[in-house]
Amino acid sequence: MSGAMKASLPLLLATLALVACSKNEPEPSSNTPPAASSAVVGAPAKGGALASVAHPDLLDPSKASGKAPDVYKARFTTTKGDFVVEVHRDWAPNGADRFYNLVKAGYYEDTRFFRAVDGFMVQFGLSGDPAVNKAWMNASISDDPVKQSNKKGFVTFAMRGPNTRTTQVFINYGDNSRLDPSNFAPFGQVTQGMDVVDSLYKGYGEGAPGGSGPNQGAIQSQGNAYLDAQFPKLDGIKHAEIAN
């Protein structure tokens, strides 16, 4: 048995889960860290309101390069109500900058909370437009040191390994401090509307292939057409903006 297999079970699960869509991915549980998939399957969906039409700059990630304020707030209007994320740049500067630019560019508008696991976390940040997903697939940012812990309400980028953070983020539903040693660096915290976050639909559970929820590769290649057809109960983001 290799040295990795001799590690403690939580550490082993965290290590395996960083590889998106891996054949060795563990059974779905609250020990599975949020992974950002790079797999694309299926054919792009046609029709519908596309983010690349409403926000053409989203097709060029190099334009999302502005420096965020030291502290800022992002307000999200969802199908269940509003919540506010307060971001502190000194917690995770690369993550704070990326989130700031994504919100300003309109990236999160008309997206879905596609992975919600009760007691663990809720994940979002795949565009409803396949063209936008393709543009951002490899637009990764460097890791930040972990200065805050993944406690309830803290917001963190998903990743599939070192230096692979792109657009997907998750909000912790409980004390997930065991993720801290795996370099999941919180950059913000929900300061208003955590009850809204808690109320987001969780009925589909863990995502495929480990569970019966949405497949990230299918979301990337087919967008909201896939989610609306097969997972119509998912809650979503109507609008996101940098708040005053």
N, C-alpha and C positions, 0 to 999 in steps of 0.2 A: 504494500500500500504506500502511495506517495506521501510526501510530507504534507501536501495540501489536504489530503484525505484524512490525515491524523489530526487536523485542526478541530477546534470546537465546532459543533453543528451550526451555530449562528454565523460564525465567520465563514464557514464553508458555503452556506447558502448565499451570503452576501457576495462572495467571490464569483460563484457560478452565475448569479443573476445579472452581473454586470455585462455579460455577453448576450445581447439581444437575440431572441428567437433561437437560442442554443438548444440542441437536442438533449443536452444534459441539464436543462433548466429544472429546478426542483419543483415539487408539487406546490400549488398556490398556498401561501400562508402569509401571516403578518411578518414573517422573517424575510420576505422577498423584497429587496430594495427596488425603487422605481428605476427601470431601465429605459433608455431612449433607443428605439429601434431604428436601424438604417435599412431594413429589408423592405423591398417593394414587390408586391405581388399583384396579379390581376391587371386589368386594363383601365386607363383613366376614364372616369365618368364624363358624360357630355351634358351640357345644359346647366341651368341654374345660375345664380348670381355668384360670380367669381371674385375672390379677393384681389386677384391680379388686375382686374378691370377697375375695381373701386380704388385700389391703392397700388398703382403700377410700380412704385418704388420697392414694393415687397419682392420683386423679382431680382433685385440687386442688393444682396446683403452688405456689400461694401459701403452702402450709403448709411447703414445703421452703425455709425462709428462715433457718435457724440458722447462726450463725458457727462455723466449724470451728476446732479447736485449731491452734496454731501448727505442730505436727507431729503427724501421726497415721498409723496403718497400717490398710489395708483388706485383709482376707483373702478370697480367692476360692476356692471349692471348685468344680472343674470336672470334666468327664467324663474328663480326662486327669490330674487331680491338683490340688494346691493351689499358688497363688502369692500373694505379698504385695506390695502397692503401698505404698510410703512416700511420703506427701504432705507437701510443705512449703508452707505458706500464703504465705510471703513470695515464692515463685517466681511464683505466679499466684493471688492471693487470691480472685477471682471464680470461677475454675475449681475451686479447692480447696474452697470453700464448697459449690458445686453438687454436686460429686462426693460430698462428705461427706453431704449431705442425701439424695442418691439412694441411696447404700448403706444408710443408716439406715432409709430408708423401704421397703426391699426391692425397689427398682426393678429391679435387675439379676438377681434370682432367676428361674430358668427362662427365660433368654434365650440367644441363640446368637451365636457368633463368625461373623457372616455374611459377612465379607469378609477373607480371609486371602491375602496375596500374598507368596510366598516371597522373602526378601531385602528386603522393603519394610516391611510392617506388617500387624497384625491389628486389625480393627475390630469393635466391639460397642456395644450401647446402644440398640437398638430393642426395645421390649417385645413379648412374645408375645401381648399382649392389645390388640386394635385400639382399644378404648376408652381405654386408657392412652396409646397413641401419639397419638390425637386430642387428648387433654388437654394433652400436652406439646409439640405441634407448634410452637407459637409462643411457648413459655415460654423465651425466649432471655435470655442474660446478656451483659453488656458485655464487650468484649475486655480482655485483660490485656496489659501490655507483655511482650515476650519476654525473659526473663532467663536461661533455660537453653536448651540446644540439643537438637534432636531426634536424639539419639544412641541407640544400641541400649539398649532397656530403659526408655526414658523414655516417659511416658504423657501424652497430649495430647488435647484435645477436637477432634473433627471440626467443620467448619463449611462453609457455602456462601457466605460473604462476611463482611464486617465485622459484628460484634455479632449473630451468628446461632448461637452455641453453645447447645445444649439438653441432650441426654442422651448423644449418641454420643461415644465416645472410641476412641483407637487406641494400640497399643503398638508402638513402632518395632522392627523386626527388624534394622536396620542403621543406618549413619550417614546420616540424612536431614536434615542440617543445612541443606540447600538450602531446606527448608520454613520456616526461621526468618524470613527477610525477608517472608514472606506472613502473618505474625502468628499462626502456630501456636505457642501458648505452652505448653510442658510444665509440668505442675503436680505431677508425682510420678515415681517411678522404681520399677521392679520390683526389689526387694532380695532376694527369695527366690523360687525356682521359675521362673527364666527358662527353664530346660530344659523345663518344662511348657508355657510360652508358645510356645517354639520348636516343640513337638511337635503343636500344634493342627492340625487337618486343613486342608490348603491345596489339595486336589485340584480344587475348583471354580474357583479362580483369581479374576480380577477380576469385579466385579459387573456386572450388566446396567445400561445398554445397551452398555457398552464391552466386556464380556466375557460369559462363559456362566454366571457366578455369580448369586446371588439379586438380584432387583430390589427396591430399597429401598421403593418405593411399594407394592409388593405385600406386603412385610413389614408396613408400617404399617397397611394396610387389612385384612389377613387373619391377621397374627400367626404364631404357631408352626404353625398348621394348614398354611399355605403352605410353610413351611420343612421341616417334617417329611415332607410329601408329596413335595416335589420335590427337596429337598436333605438326605436323611436321614443323610448321613455327617458333617454339621457337628457340631463339638464345641459344648458349651454350658456355662453357669454353673448349677450346682445351688444354690449359696448364696453370699451375700456379706455380710460384717459388718465393723464397725469393731473391729479387734483391740486387745487390751490391750497 
